[in-house]
Amino acid sequence: MNTDARIKMFKLKYPHLFEPIILGNQLFANRIFCSPTGVQNMDQGKFLTDDGIAYYKRKAMGGAATATIGECIVDSKRGRGGPCHIELDNEESVYSLTKLANTISRYGCVPVAEMQHAGMFAQASAEMGNQIYAPVDMVPQGGVVHAGEHDMIPAMPEEVILETIEKYGDAAAFLKRCGFGMVLIHGGHGWLLSQWMSPSINKRKDQWGGAELENRMRMPLAIIDNIRKKCGRNFPIEFRMSGDECTPDGYDFEEGKRIAQMLDGKVNLIHVSTGHHENRDAFTRTHPSMFDPDGVNLHYAAEIKKLVKTPVATVGAHNDPALMEEIIASGQADVVEVARGLICDPDMPRKARAGKDEDIRMCMRCFTCFSSEITNRKLVCSINPEIGRENESMETKPAVVKKKILIAGGGIAGMQAALDACKAGHEVILCEKKGILGGALRCEDEVPFKHKLRRYLDQQARLIKESNIDLRLNTEVTPEYALSVEPDVIIAALGARPAKPPVKGIDDSPIVEGAEDVYYHPEKAGHRVITLGGGLVGIELSLYLAGLGRDVTIVEMLPEFSNGGNILHQIALDQQMRALNVDAYLSTMAKEITDKGLWIKTPDGEEKFLEADTVIYATGQRPLWDEGRALYGCAPEFYQIADCVAPKNMLQATSVAANIVRNIGRM
């Protein structure tokens, strides 16, 4: 054997990001950690179902160093904030938690659990008739008053403080027994421990609070000590904190730095988040929106990193591996925590390690995932139809019967259907009437806060061109054309067209424009703009124009904006409207458009004239029903999907496309 022979090593594109790290007695494969997210696929609201386990399994398969289950409650009697939480003080949880930990570990990923207690915001515990506590006697104030507007919550007595400290230690020991490799103490975002650390809330007069930070930190540090006592000195502990609570009544970054310094040497990883869950404006600091740059909260971790010796993690708007590599290489943080980025693409770490950045499905930060979880208790993703259906997707096999599929329409639904059908082994012909794939959403290509949407559309188009799909641009699918192709299956994904509202003068006034045309040609909008329609299209177009310097007013018939159920994105939209001075008239009827502006009827019946240079209608879409139905008899199998059935959103488009294709050729 030639001792001089050298092994040719694979050159990593991101060597710092994929360098292992040791915390306590645990080796972590890389620096991409899964920030805690909770799924509500639970039996009795307590035990993860197989579908819930599959959500975390999919993250482990994707190559992240950790898969972190969120919102595990250490005190099921006093600490439940919502209806669905894993109870760490319930011995019956042992089976599902052990199964989850074993499932994650099989892929070389470290299972981690977030230990949570809602404190004075333990709404579910209060509704169950249990006594909940605050640091002092108080009525909670904030964006969401969980315990009731007029309910006085008493101060936690010392015996309950001591019991709570024991609860955390017992919970950590329980998790260790179940096979978890690290625990995460949630000490941020307005929950129990951050309530204790807050000088504006914890005004106790005893050793557990008051003006001195040492007293306010006594409970968190006692919890850490108790975990060390019960789990061993080397069992890794991650502590999640808000660097800055970003609220007028919360602590600021200077106090956050002091908190981090008191944690230094006590835990193995200081996880620096920001914000407070009870404040609407702080919500988008904790969960950055599409209006924020990648890594918007990095400076909190970077500044704390300078002050402590303990490894530091950053979190917030991370899914670009180049930025993540720079963060680690420059020493601004030791770990990058990712939440929505790993929902949108669980395989992001594996793709980044292989240097295939272009294949990463990047989160658009549209909030569909979390809004759906709140409103429907189901976590989904607008552009990844696998999410929420992990088990079903992983069990999908190639089609038994290969078919010739003609897809009419190259928008969101058509592209997803084509890619999934090709992957299943079918012969796929994709026809698009225009010369570019992407459909109606291509009008937003130049909108700055929609650059991730453009990347997604370009990515889908590239994947189609690189596949075996027969792509035919500038091709309209008529019945005659469809019959000439002789397909086994037709999928009509023709989309919809803008609907013009029945407002007097809309066809005669020279100042009227449609939203789609203005998106493509913003120069058509004068300085004073009125947008008819307060749905997502109208609001986002108004923000785009306001960002270009226009004076914009929205007129909406309904008493509130129509966000399509995306309640969290609406928070970000409201913030941007305030920041850009976009005015709005709700519960207001558009009466007549002239060449000088718009007559409206306000909620109190007053008729008022609003001067404008341009009136833009953004009042919904008309589905192309007839165009789709014309293809009904042109193939043995026919499916009409997405917007040409009922205009909805990207989630419905990608989901229905994926599920329709999964059923084709099954038998």
Protein Blocks (a to p, Z undefined) as FASTA:
>chain_A
ZZkbccdddddfblmlmgccdehjbccfblcdcdddddfbdghhlaccfklmmmmmmmmm
nopabdcdehiafblklmcfbfbdcdfkbfklmmmmmmmmmmmmmnopacddddddekjm
lmklmmnopacddfbdcddedjbdfkopklccddddfklmmmmmmmmmmmmmmmmmnopa
bdcddfeehiaklmmmpmklmmcfbfkgcjblklmmmmmmmmmmmmmmmnojklccdddd
dfbgoiaklccfklmmmmmmmmgokambdcddedjfkbmklmmmmmccfkbcehklmmmm
mmmmmmpmbdcddeehiabfklmmmmmmnopafbdcdfklmmmmmmlmmmmmnopamlpc
cdehlommmmmmmmnopacdfklmkgoplmmmmmpccdfbdcddddehjbfklmmmmmmm
mmnopacddddfblbehijmlmmmmgmklmmmmmmmmmmmmmmmmmmbdcdehiacdfkl
mmmnopabdcddebpaddddddehklmpmkbccfklmmmmmmlpcfbdcdehjbfklmmm
mmmmmmnopacddddfbfbdcehhpamlmmmmmmmmmmnopacdehiacfbdcfkbccdd
dfkopacddddfbdcddebjaddfklmmmmmmmcfbdcdehjllogcbfklmmmmmmmmm
mmgokZZ
